[in-house]
Amino acid sequence: MQGTMLWFNRDKGHGYIRTEAGERLYVEESGFCPGEVPEGRCKGLTVAFERVDEGDAHAVGVTFEVADVPRRARMRRSRGGV
């Protein structure tokens, strides 16, 4: 499935995802794939995940879509030379 991150608080260890159908799903820090836990702002980023309906519905296997991850270009000045 795909959806959009609503918010994630690393101190609390949880957050929410809005699915394409408009449902809010709970996600814990352990629900992210290794290396995918957000460090900073992630609101509005597209994520792929699996929905689990055991007990309360929640998301697991959460990964961010690579095209959505904001990148900042940095220009370097040349230092002399040819």
N, C-alpha and C positions, 0 to 999 in steps of 0.2 A: 504494500500500500504506500501511498504518498500523502504528505500533508505539509503543514507549515508550523514551525515552532512559534508558540505563543510567548513562552518565557521559560527560563531555567535558572534556578538559583543554586550555585555550587555549594554555598554554605549550608543550605537546607537539604541539598542532595536530591531535589526533585523539581519537576516543572510540568508543563502541559503542551500538547500538540493538538492542532485542529486538523481533523481529517478532511479529505476532499468532500465528504458527505456532510461536513459541518459539525461533526461530533468532537467533543473535547476528550482527549485521552491523557491519562496520567502517565508520566515517565519518571522512573528513578534513575539515579546515576548509574546503577548496575545494568540498566536497560540499554545503555549505549554500547556500541561495539568498541573494542579496545582502541584507544587513541582518538575517539570521536567525542568525548565529553567536552562540552563547550567551556572555554576559558573566559569568554567575555560575552558581549551582547550577541544574541542569536535570534532575536525576535524577527519574524518574517522570512527566515531562511527555509528553504525546501528540504524536507527530510524523507527518507525511505525507511520503513519500519514494518514489523509484523505485529498484528493485533492478537492479544491473548485474552480469552474470555473466562479464565479461571478466577472465580470470585468476582471482583470488580474488573471491568475491562481496562487494560493498560497496554502500553507499547513496549516492545523489546526489539533488540537488533537494530537500533536506531543509527542511521548514518546520514551525513549531510551530503547533498548533491554538490559535486565538485564545482560546477559552473556558478553556484550561488555564493560560494565563499569569497568574501570581498578581499581583494588584493590591492595593495598600494604600491604604485610604481615609484621608484626613487631614481632620480638622475644624479650621476656622479660627475663632478668636474674633473677634467683631465689635469694632471699635475705636470705641466711642462712636457718635454719629450717632443717627438716628431708629429 
